[in-house]
Amino acid sequence: MPTLSMFYGIIAVKIIANYKLLVTFENNKNRILDMQPYLQQGVFQELKDERVFSSVGVSFDTIAWSNDIDLDPEFVYDKSSAFDFADAIKPSPSKICE
């Protein structure tokens, strides 16, 4: 997985589904972070509560929840996958029926 060659802070976060977050970095790159693999580990178990998970927001240059859990922006970048809005809205190729 690619790593940051320089530090980029997080400027926006949005819950999309099933404990996945759409994260926007200050270099305008959008990435998807799947939190499900971490929900069985330590303090992250608290995030299984949907009310707690939905409290996610940007705090300084990273994401944080109301229960004081936060994630390093480099961790978020490294553990997330690229997301391109342009690819997401492209129409699927249609089949031509004769």
Jmol script that loads the backbone (N, CA, C; Angstrom):
load data "model"
ATOM      1  N   MET A   1       0.850  -1.176   0.000  1.00  0.00           N
ATOM      2  CA  MET A   1       0.000   0.000   0.000  1.00  0.00           C
ATOM      3  C   MET A   1       0.895   1.239   0.000  1.00  0.00           C
ATOM      4  N   PRO A   2       0.540   2.278  -0.780  1.00  0.00           N
ATOM      5  CA  PRO A   2       1.388   3.467  -0.839  1.00  0.00           C
ATOM      6  C   PRO A   2       1.401   4.206   0.492  1.00  0.00           C
ATOM      7  N   THR A   3       2.482   4.867   0.776  1.00  0.00           N
ATOM      8  CA  THR A   3       2.578   5.674   1.984  1.00  0.00           C
ATOM      9  C   THR A   3       2.767   7.128   1.588  1.00  0.00           C
ATOM     10  N   LEU A   4       2.539   7.994   2.542  1.00  0.00           N
ATOM     11  CA  LEU A   4       2.722   9.421   2.305  1.00  0.00           C
ATOM     12  C   LEU A   4       4.201   9.751   2.216  1.00  0.00           C
ATOM     13  N   SER A   5       4.581  10.476   1.205  1.00  0.00           N
ATOM     14  CA  SER A   5       5.953  10.914   1.138  1.00  0.00           C
ATOM     15  C   SER A   5       6.126  12.191   1.956  1.00  0.00           C
ATOM     16  N   MET A   6       5.037  12.881   2.203  1.00  0.00           N
ATOM     17  CA  MET A   6       5.042  14.017   3.104  1.00  0.00           C
ATOM     18  C   MET A   6       3.725  14.024   3.843  1.00  0.00           C
ATOM     19  N   PHE A   7       3.659  14.723   4.927  1.00  0.00           N
ATOM     20  CA  PHE A   7       2.498  14.736   5.793  1.00  0.00           C
ATOM     21  C   PHE A   7       1.341  15.517   5.167  1.00  0.00           C
ATOM     22  N   TYR A   8       0.164  14.904   5.141  1.00  0.00           N
ATOM     23  CA  TYR A   8      -1.061  15.581   4.712  1.00  0.00           C
ATOM     24  C   TYR A   8      -2.095  15.433   5.804  1.00  0.00           C
ATOM     25  N   GLY A   9      -2.667  16.545   6.212  1.00  0.00           N
ATOM     26  CA  GLY A   9      -3.723  16.510   7.203  1.00  0.00           C
ATOM     27  C   GLY A   9      -5.053  16.163   6.563  1.00  0.00           C
ATOM     28  N   ILE A  10      -6.003  15.814   7.392  1.00  0.00           N
ATOM     29  CA  ILE A  10      -7.360  15.487   6.945  1.00  0.00           C
ATOM     30  C   ILE A  10      -8.210  16.740   7.047  1.00  0.00           C
ATOM     31  N   ILE A  11      -9.000  17.009   6.008  1.00  0.00           N
ATOM     32  CA  ILE A  11      -9.848  18.205   6.017  1.00  0.00           C
ATOM     33  C   ILE A  11     -11.333  17.878   6.053  1.00  0.00           C
ATOM     34  N   ALA A  12     -11.713  16.620   5.764  1.00  0.00           N
ATOM     35  CA  ALA A  12     -13.131  16.253   5.794  1.00  0.00           C
ATOM     36  C   ALA A  12     -13.263  14.753   6.001  1.00  0.00           C
ATOM     37  N   VAL A  13     -14.360  14.372   6.648  1.00  0.00           N
ATOM     38  CA  VAL A  13     -14.667  12.949   6.835  1.00  0.00           C
ATOM     39  C   VAL A  13     -16.182  12.787   6.787  1.00  0.00           C
ATOM     40  N   LYS A  14     -16.602  11.691   6.167  1.00  0.00           N
ATOM     41  CA  LYS A  14     -18.026  11.397   6.055  1.00  0.00           C
ATOM     42  C   LYS A  14     -18.213   9.887   6.177  1.00  0.00           C
ATOM     43  N   ILE A  15     -19.211   9.495   6.955  1.00  0.00           N
ATOM     44  CA  ILE A  15     -19.549   8.079   7.057  1.00  0.00           C
ATOM     45  C   ILE A  15     -20.295   7.696   5.784  1.00  0.00           C
ATOM     46  N   ILE A  16     -19.888   6.586   5.159  1.00  0.00           N
ATOM     47  CA  ILE A  16     -20.601   6.172   3.949  1.00  0.00           C
ATOM     48  C   ILE A  16     -21.431   4.917   4.152  1.00  0.00           C
ATOM     49  N   ALA A  17     -20.938   3.909   4.850  1.00  0.00           N
ATOM     50  CA  ALA A  17     -21.724   2.697   5.113  1.00  0.00           C
ATOM     51  C   ALA A  17     -20.858   1.672   5.818  1.00  0.00           C
ATOM     52  N   ASN A  18     -21.500   0.837   6.635  1.00  0.00           N
ATOM     53  CA  ASN A  18     -20.815  -0.319   7.242  1.00  0.00           C
ATOM     54  C   ASN A  18     -19.454   0.016   7.847  1.00  0.00           C
ATOM     55  N   TYR A  19     -19.422   1.054   8.642  1.00  0.00           N
ATOM     56  CA  TYR A  19     -18.195   1.462   9.326  1.00  0.00           C
ATOM     57  C   TYR A  19     -17.083   1.866   8.356  1.00  0.00           C
ATOM     58  N   LYS A  20     -17.474   2.390   7.224  1.00  0.00           N
ATOM     59  CA  LYS A  20     -16.508   2.918   6.253  1.00  0.00           C
ATOM     60  C   LYS A  20     -16.599   4.442   6.255  1.00  0.00           C
ATOM     61  N   LEU A  21     -15.436   5.057   6.114  1.00  0.00           N
ATOM     62  CA  LEU A  21     -15.345   6.512   6.120  1.00  0.00           C
ATOM     63  C   LEU A  21     -14.745   7.000   4.810  1.00  0.00           C
ATOM     64  N   LEU A  22     -15.330   8.052   4.271  1.00  0.00           N
ATOM     65  CA  LEU A  22     -14.751   8.760   3.131  1.00  0.00           C
ATOM     66  C   LEU A  22     -13.947   9.912   3.723  1.00  0.00           C
ATOM     67  N   VAL A  23     -12.645   9.868   3.517  1.00  0.00           N
ATOM     68  CA  VAL A  23     -11.741  10.834   4.123  1.00  0.00           C
ATOM     69  C   VAL A  23     -11.101  11.674   3.019  1.00  0.00           C
ATOM     70  N   THR A  24     -11.103  12.993   3.210  1.00  0.00           N
ATOM     71  CA  THR A  24     -10.460  13.898   2.257  1.00  0.00           C
ATOM     72  C   THR A  24      -9.243  14.527   2.920  1.00  0.00           C
ATOM     73  N   PHE A  25      -8.110  14.420   2.234  1.00  0.00           N
ATOM     74  CA  PHE A  25      -6.859  14.982   2.734  1.00  0.00           C
ATOM     75  C   PHE A  25      -6.634  16.350   2.119  1.00  0.00           C
ATOM     76  N   GLU A  26      -5.735  17.116   2.726  1.00  0.00           N
ATOM     77  CA  GLU A  26      -5.511  18.480   2.244  1.00  0.00           C
ATOM     78  C   GLU A  26      -4.851  18.536   0.873  1.00  0.00           C
ATOM     79  N   ASN A  27      -4.410  17.410   0.343  1.00  0.00           N
ATOM     80  CA  ASN A  27      -3.929  17.367  -1.042  1.00  0.00           C
ATOM     81  C   ASN A  27      -5.083  17.056  -2.004  1.00  0.00           C
ATOM     82  N   ASN A  28      -6.314  17.109  -1.468  1.00  0.00           N
ATOM     83  CA  ASN A  28      -7.567  16.863  -2.198  1.00  0.00           C
ATOM     84  C   ASN A  28      -7.725  15.421  -2.674  1.00  0.00           C
ATOM     85  N   LYS A  29      -6.982  14.496  -2.077  1.00  0.00           N
ATOM     86  CA  LYS A  29      -7.159  13.070  -2.358  1.00  0.00           C
ATOM     87  C   LYS A  29      -8.255  12.532  -1.449  1.00  0.00           C
ATOM     88  N   ASN A  30      -9.147  11.744  -2.027  1.00  0.00           N
ATOM     89  CA  ASN A  30     -10.215  11.092  -1.274  1.00  0.00           C
ATOM     90  C   ASN A  30      -9.870   9.624  -1.119  1.00  0.00           C
ATOM     91  N   ARG A  31     -10.079   9.124   0.093  1.00  0.00           N
ATOM     92  CA  ARG A  31      -9.759   7.728   0.366  1.00  0.00           C
ATOM     93  C   ARG A  31     -10.856   7.125   1.236  1.00  0.00           C
ATOM     94  N   ILE A  32     -11.018   5.807   1.138  1.00  0.00           N
ATOM     95  CA  ILE A  32     -11.998   5.078   1.936  1.00  0.00           C
ATOM     96  C   ILE A  32     -11.252   4.308   3.017  1.00  0.00           C
ATOM     97  N   LEU A  33     -11.649   4.533   4.266  1.00  0.00           N
ATOM     98  CA  LEU A  33     -11.088   3.802   5.393  1.00  0.00           C
ATOM     99  C   LEU A  33     -12.157   2.883   5.949  1.00  0.00           C
ATOM    100  N   ASP A  34     -11.894   1.583   5.917  1.00  0.00           N
ATOM    101  CA  ASP A  34     -12.800   0.589   6.485  1.00  0.00           C
ATOM    102  C   ASP A  34     -12.377   0.352   7.930  1.00  0.00           C
ATOM    103  N   MET A  35     -13.229   0.748   8.875  1.00  0.00           N
ATOM    104  CA  MET A  35     -12.899   0.608  10.292  1.00  0.00           C
ATOM    105  C   MET A  35     -13.266  -0.763  10.855  1.00  0.00           C
ATOM    106  N   GLN A  36     -14.023  -1.579  10.112  1.00  0.00           N
ATOM    107  CA  GLN A  36     -14.465  -2.868  10.648  1.00  0.00           C
ATOM    108  C   GLN A  36     -13.330  -3.741  11.181  1.00  0.00           C
ATOM    109  N   PRO A  37     -12.188  -3.837  10.525  1.00  0.00           N
ATOM    110  CA  PRO A  37     -11.118  -4.707  11.049  1.00  0.00           C
ATOM    111  C   PRO A  37     -10.597  -4.280  12.431  1.00  0.00           C
ATOM    112  N   TYR A  38     -10.853  -3.047  12.820  1.00  0.00           N
ATOM    113  CA  TYR A  38     -10.311  -2.525  14.073  1.00  0.00           C
ATOM    114  C   TYR A  38     -11.326  -2.545  15.225  1.00  0.00           C
ATOM    115  N   LEU A  39     -12.594  -2.856  14.934  1.00  0.00           N
ATOM    116  CA  LEU A  39     -13.650  -2.754  15.940  1.00  0.00           C
ATOM    117  C   LEU A  39     -13.578  -3.809  17.038  1.00  0.00           C
ATOM    118  N   GLN A  40     -12.725  -4.804  16.887  1.00  0.00           N
ATOM    119  CA  GLN A  40     -12.556  -5.832  17.917  1.00  0.00           C
ATOM    120  C   GLN A  40     -11.320  -5.573  18.773  1.00  0.00           C
ATOM    121  N   GLN A  41     -10.644  -4.462  18.528  1.00  0.00           N
ATOM    122  CA  GLN A  41      -9.363  -4.195  19.183  1.00  0.00           C
ATOM    123  C   GLN A  41      -9.462  -3.056  20.196  1.00  0.00           C
ATOM    124  N   GLY A  42      -9.130  -3.338  21.438  1.00  0.00           N
ATOM    125  CA  GLY A  42      -8.988  -2.318  22.480  1.00  0.00           C
ATOM    126  C   GLY A  42     -10.091  -1.284  22.518  1.00  0.00           C
ATOM    127  N   VAL A  43      -9.676  -0.013  22.586  1.00  0.00           N
ATOM    128  CA  VAL A  43     -10.640   1.086  22.708  1.00  0.00           C
ATOM    129  C   VAL A  43     -11.544   1.216  21.482  1.00  0.00           C
ATOM    130  N   PHE A  44     -11.104   0.666  20.344  1.00  0.00           N
ATOM    131  CA  PHE A  44     -11.904   0.772  19.126  1.00  0.00           C
ATOM    132  C   PHE A  44     -13.232   0.010  19.234  1.00  0.00           C
ATOM    133  N   GLN A  45     -13.339  -0.904  20.210  1.00  0.00           N
ATOM    134  CA  GLN A  45     -14.591  -1.624  20.416  1.00  0.00           C
ATOM    135  C   GLN A  45     -15.743  -0.660  20.719  1.00  0.00           C
ATOM    136  N   GLU A  46     -15.436   0.464  21.337  1.00  0.00           N
ATOM    137  CA  GLU A  46     -16.455   1.474  21.637  1.00  0.00           C
ATOM    138  C   GLU A  46     -17.110   2.018  20.366  1.00  0.00           C
ATOM    139  N   LEU A  47     -16.394   1.946  19.245  1.00  0.00           N
ATOM    140  CA  LEU A  47     -16.926   2.486  17.987  1.00  0.00           C
ATOM    141  C   LEU A  47     -17.996   1.588  17.375  1.00  0.00           C
ATOM    142  N   LYS A  48     -18.191   0.388  17.904  1.00  0.00           N
ATOM    143  CA  LYS A  48     -19.277  -0.474  17.420  1.00  0.00           C
ATOM    144  C   LYS A  48     -20.632   0.136  17.731  1.00  0.00           C
ATOM    145  N   ASP A  49     -20.684   0.988  18.764  1.00  0.00           N
ATOM    146  CA  ASP A  49     -21.910   1.726  19.089  1.00  0.00           C
ATOM    147  C   ASP A  49     -22.105   2.776  17.992  1.00  0.00           C
ATOM    148  N   GLU A  50     -23.176   2.637  17.225  1.00  0.00           N
ATOM    149  CA  GLU A  50     -23.392   3.534  16.083  1.00  0.00           C
ATOM    150  C   GLU A  50     -23.460   5.004  16.489  1.00  0.00           C
ATOM    151  N   ARG A  51     -23.955   5.286  17.695  1.00  0.00           N
ATOM    152  CA  ARG A  51     -24.006   6.684  18.152  1.00  0.00           C
ATOM    153  C   ARG A  51     -22.596   7.242  18.324  1.00  0.00           C
ATOM    154  N   VAL A  52     -21.712   6.431  18.868  1.00  0.00           N
ATOM    155  CA  VAL A  52     -20.327   6.868  19.033  1.00  0.00           C
ATOM    156  C   VAL A  52     -19.654   6.983  17.667  1.00  0.00           C
ATOM    157  N   PHE A  53     -19.824   5.961  16.822  1.00  0.00           N
ATOM    158  CA  PHE A  53     -19.187   5.995  15.506  1.00  0.00           C
ATOM    159  C   PHE A  53     -19.643   7.208  14.701  1.00  0.00           C
ATOM    160  N   SER A  54     -20.930   7.539  14.805  1.00  0.00           N
ATOM    161  CA  SER A  54     -21.461   8.661  14.014  1.00  0.00           C
ATOM    162  C   SER A  54     -20.989  10.022  14.521  1.00  0.00           C
ATOM    163  N   SER A  55     -20.289  10.047  15.645  1.00  0.00           N
ATOM    164  CA  SER A  55     -19.767  11.324  16.154  1.00  0.00           C
ATOM    165  C   SER A  55     -18.428  11.702  15.529  1.00  0.00           C
ATOM    166  N   VAL A  56     -17.961  10.931  14.555  1.00  0.00           N
ATOM    167  CA  VAL A  56     -16.674  11.204  13.930  1.00  0.00           C
ATOM    168  C   VAL A  56     -16.653  12.591  13.288  1.00  0.00           C
ATOM    169  N   GLY A  57     -15.518  13.226  13.369  1.00  0.00           N
ATOM    170  CA  GLY A  57     -15.351  14.537  12.756  1.00  0.00           C
ATOM    171  C   GLY A  57     -13.870  14.842  12.615  1.00  0.00           C
ATOM    172  N   VAL A  58     -13.588  15.972  12.014  1.00  0.00           N
ATOM    173  CA  VAL A  58     -12.202  16.411  11.863  1.00  0.00           C
ATOM    174  C   VAL A  58     -11.811  17.174  13.120  1.00  0.00           C
ATOM    175  N   SER A  59     -10.670  16.824  13.666  1.00  0.00           N
ATOM    176  CA  SER A  59     -10.121  17.511  14.827  1.00  0.00           C
ATOM    177  C   SER A  59      -8.677  17.851  14.501  1.00  0.00           C
ATOM    178  N   PHE A  60      -8.394  19.129  14.420  1.00  0.00           N
ATOM    179  CA  PHE A  60      -7.091  19.612  13.984  1.00  0.00           C
ATOM    180  C   PHE A  60      -6.802  19.052  12.592  1.00  0.00           C
ATOM    181  N   ASP A  61      -5.923  18.080  12.453  1.00  0.00           N
ATOM    182  CA  ASP A  61      -5.570  17.582  11.118  1.00  0.00           C
ATOM    183  C   ASP A  61      -5.891  16.097  10.958  1.00  0.00           C
ATOM    184  N   THR A  62      -6.749  15.568  11.824  1.00  0.00           N
ATOM    185  CA  THR A  62      -7.065  14.151  11.753  1.00  0.00           C
ATOM    186  C   THR A  62      -8.533  13.915  12.086  1.00  0.00           C
ATOM    187  N   ILE A  63      -8.925  12.638  12.170  1.00  0.00           N
ATOM    188  CA  ILE A  63     -10.303  12.332  12.544  1.00  0.00           C
ATOM    189  C   ILE A  63     -10.345  11.879  13.994  1.00  0.00           C
ATOM    190  N   ALA A  64     -11.459  12.215  14.655  1.00  0.00           N
ATOM    191  CA  ALA A  64     -11.624  11.869  16.062  1.00  0.00           C
ATOM    192  C   ALA A  64     -13.101  11.637  16.343  1.00  0.00           C
ATOM    193  N   TRP A  65     -13.347  10.913  17.417  1.00  0.00           N
ATOM    194  CA  TRP A  65     -14.709  10.626  17.855  1.00  0.00           C
ATOM    195  C   TRP A  65     -14.942  11.291  19.207  1.00  0.00           C
ATOM    196  N   SER A  66     -16.210  11.364  19.608  1.00  0.00           N
ATOM    197  CA  SER A  66     -16.605  12.045  20.844  1.00  0.00           C
ATOM    198  C   SER A  66     -16.034  11.379  22.095  1.00  0.00           C
ATOM    199  N   ASN A  67     -15.612  10.125  21.996  1.00  0.00           N
ATOM    200  CA  ASN A  67     -15.052   9.417  23.154  1.00  0.00           C
ATOM    201  C   ASN A  67     -13.530   9.563  23.227  1.00  0.00           C
ATOM    202  N   ASP A  68     -12.995  10.556  22.540  1.00  0.00           N
ATOM    203  CA  ASP A  68     -11.566  10.902  22.555  1.00  0.00           C
ATOM    204  C   ASP A  68     -10.666   9.928  21.812  1.00  0.00           C
ATOM    205  N   ILE A  69     -11.217   9.056  20.991  1.00  0.00           N
ATOM    206  CA  ILE A  69     -10.394   8.216  20.115  1.00  0.00           C
ATOM    207  C   ILE A  69     -10.060   9.049  18.883  1.00  0.00           C
ATOM    208  N   ASP A  70      -8.801   9.030  18.486  1.00  0.00           N
ATOM    209  CA  ASP A  70      -8.414   9.691  17.239  1.00  0.00           C
ATOM    210  C   ASP A  70      -7.407   8.809  16.522  1.00  0.00           C
ATOM    211  N   LEU A  71      -7.207   9.103  15.256  1.00  0.00           N
ATOM    212  CA  LEU A  71      -6.291   8.327  14.430  1.00  0.00           C
ATOM    213  C   LEU A  71      -5.275   9.249  13.785  1.00  0.00           C
ATOM    214  N   ASP A  72      -4.053   8.798  13.747  1.00  0.00           N
ATOM    215  CA  ASP A  72      -2.996   9.541  13.091  1.00  0.00           C
ATOM    216  C   ASP A  72      -3.308   9.631  11.594  1.00  0.00           C
ATOM    217  N   PRO A  73      -3.176  10.814  10.978  1.00  0.00           N
ATOM    218  CA  PRO A  73      -3.500  10.933   9.558  1.00  0.00           C
ATOM    219  C   PRO A  73      -2.661  10.021   8.656  1.00  0.00           C
ATOM    220  N   GLU A  74      -1.426   9.739   9.033  1.00  0.00           N
ATOM    221  CA  GLU A  74      -0.604   8.828   8.234  1.00  0.00           C
ATOM    222  C   GLU A  74      -1.140   7.401   8.309  1.00  0.00           C
ATOM    223  N   PHE A  75      -1.633   6.995   9.491  1.00  0.00           N
ATOM    224  CA  PHE A  75      -2.268   5.684   9.632  1.00  0.00           C
ATOM    225  C   PHE A  75      -3.501   5.622   8.736  1.00  0.00           C
ATOM    226  N   VAL A  76      -4.327   6.669   8.773  1.00  0.00           N
ATOM    227  CA  VAL A  76      -5.550   6.704   7.960  1.00  0.00           C
ATOM    228  C   VAL A  76      -5.190   6.570   6.481  1.00  0.00           C
ATOM    229  N   TYR A  77      -4.189   7.311   6.046  1.00  0.00           N
ATOM    230  CA  TYR A  77      -3.800   7.255   4.634  1.00  0.00           C
ATOM    231  C   TYR A  77      -3.291   5.866   4.258  1.00  0.00           C
ATOM    232  N   ASP A  78      -2.423   5.316   5.093  1.00  0.00           N
ATOM    233  CA  ASP A  78      -1.823   4.008   4.792  1.00  0.00           C
ATOM    234  C   ASP A  78      -2.840   2.874   4.795  1.00  0.00           C
ATOM    235  N   LYS A  79      -3.838   2.945   5.662  1.00  0.00           N
ATOM    236  CA  LYS A  79      -4.813   1.860   5.812  1.00  0.00           C
ATOM    237  C   LYS A  79      -6.052   2.054   4.941  1.00  0.00           C
ATOM    238  N   SER A  80      -6.104   3.113   4.194  1.00  0.00           N
ATOM    239  CA  SER A  80      -7.275   3.394   3.356  1.00  0.00           C
ATOM    240  C   SER A  80      -6.957   3.110   1.893  1.00  0.00           C
ATOM    241  N   SER A  81      -8.007   3.088   1.097  1.00  0.00           N
ATOM    242  CA  SER A  81      -7.833   2.857  -0.341  1.00  0.00           C
ATOM    243  C   SER A  81      -8.300   4.088  -1.111  1.00  0.00           C
ATOM    244  N   ALA A  82      -7.692   4.290  -2.265  1.00  0.00           N
ATOM    245  CA  ALA A  82      -8.009   5.460  -3.093  1.00  0.00           C
ATOM    246  C   ALA A  82      -9.462   5.422  -3.536  1.00  0.00           C
ATOM    247  N   PHE A  83     -10.046   6.596  -3.632  1.00  0.00           N
ATOM    248  CA  PHE A  83     -11.420   6.743  -4.111  1.00  0.00           C
ATOM    249  C   PHE A  83     -11.458   7.944  -5.025  1.00  0.00           C
ATOM    250  N   ASP A  84     -12.008   7.751  -6.220  1.00  0.00           N
ATOM    251  CA  ASP A  84     -12.109   8.828  -7.198  1.00  0.00           C
ATOM    252  C   ASP A  84     -13.588   9.053  -7.515  1.00  0.00           C
ATOM    253  N   PHE A  85     -14.087  10.260  -7.208  1.00  0.00           N
ATOM    254  CA  PHE A  85     -15.488  10.562  -7.476  1.00  0.00           C
ATOM    255  C   PHE A  85     -15.830  10.386  -8.947  1.00  0.00           C
ATOM    256  N   ALA A  86     -14.905  10.734  -9.821  1.00  0.00           N
ATOM    257  CA  ALA A  86     -15.168  10.611 -11.263  1.00  0.00           C
ATOM    258  C   ALA A  86     -15.431   9.159 -11.638  1.00  0.00           C
ATOM    259  N   ASP A  87     -14.649   8.241 -11.070  1.00  0.00           N
ATOM    260  CA  ASP A  87     -14.869   6.819 -11.354  1.00  0.00           C
ATOM    261  C   ASP A  87     -16.190   6.333 -10.781  1.00  0.00           C
ATOM    262  N   ALA A  88     -16.577   6.890  -9.639  1.00  0.00           N
ATOM    263  CA  ALA A  88     -17.794   6.444  -8.965  1.00  0.00           C
ATOM    264  C   ALA A  88     -19.062   6.813  -9.729  1.00  0.00           C
ATOM    265  N   ILE A  89     -19.002   7.872 -10.534  1.00  0.00           N
ATOM    266  CA  ILE A  89     -20.220   8.302 -11.232  1.00  0.00           C
ATOM    267  C   ILE A  89     -20.240   7.933 -12.709  1.00  0.00           C
ATOM    268  N   LYS A  90     -19.204   7.240 -13.171  1.00  0.00           N
ATOM    269  CA  LYS A  90     -19.198   6.810 -14.571  1.00  0.00           C
ATOM    270  C   LYS A  90     -20.318   5.798 -14.792  1.00  0.00           C
ATOM    271  N   PRO A  91     -21.060   5.960 -15.876  1.00  0.00           N
ATOM    272  CA  PRO A  91     -22.103   4.971 -16.156  1.00  0.00           C
ATOM    273  C   PRO A  91     -21.490   3.627 -16.538  1.00  0.00           C
ATOM    274  N   SER A  92     -22.181   2.572 -16.174  1.00  0.00           N
ATOM    275  CA  SER A  92     -21.725   1.234 -16.548  1.00  0.00           C
ATOM    276  C   SER A  92     -21.945   1.053 -18.035  1.00  0.00           C
ATOM    277  N   PRO A  93     -21.050   0.319 -18.689  1.00  0.00           N
ATOM    278  CA  PRO A  93     -21.253   0.076 -20.117  1.00  0.00           C
ATOM    279  C   PRO A  93     -22.549  -0.717 -20.324  1.00  0.00           C
ATOM    280  N   SER A  94     -23.346  -0.272 -21.252  1.00  0.00           N
ATOM    281  CA  SER A  94     -24.610  -0.975 -21.489  1.00  0.00           C
ATOM    282  C   SER A  94     -24.408  -2.068 -22.540  1.00  0.00           C
ATOM    283  N   LYS A  95     -25.224  -3.069 -22.425  1.00  0.00           N
ATOM    284  CA  LYS A  95     -25.175  -4.147 -23.404  1.00  0.00           C
ATOM    285  C   LYS A  95     -26.111  -3.795 -24.565  1.00  0.00           C
ATOM    286  N   ILE A  96     -25.639  -4.033 -25.720  1.00  0.00           N
ATOM    287  CA  ILE A  96     -26.462  -3.752 -26.896  1.00  0.00           C
ATOM    288  C   ILE A  96     -27.168  -5.034 -27.290  1.00  0.00           C
ATOM    289  N   CYS A  97     -28.465  -4.945 -27.327  1.00  0.00           N
ATOM    290  CA  CYS A  97     -29.273  -6.114 -27.718  1.00  0.00           C
ATOM    291  C   CYS A  97     -29.708  -5.927 -29.178  1.00  0.00           C
ATOM    292  N   GLU A  98     -29.618  -6.952 -29.918  1.00  0.00           N
ATOM    293  CA  GLU A  98     -30.054  -6.870 -31.315  1.00  0.00           C
ATOM    294  C   GLU A  98     -31.424  -7.462 -31.469  1.00  0.00           C
TER     295      GLU A  98
END
end "model"
wireframe off; spacefill off
backbone 0.3
color backbone group
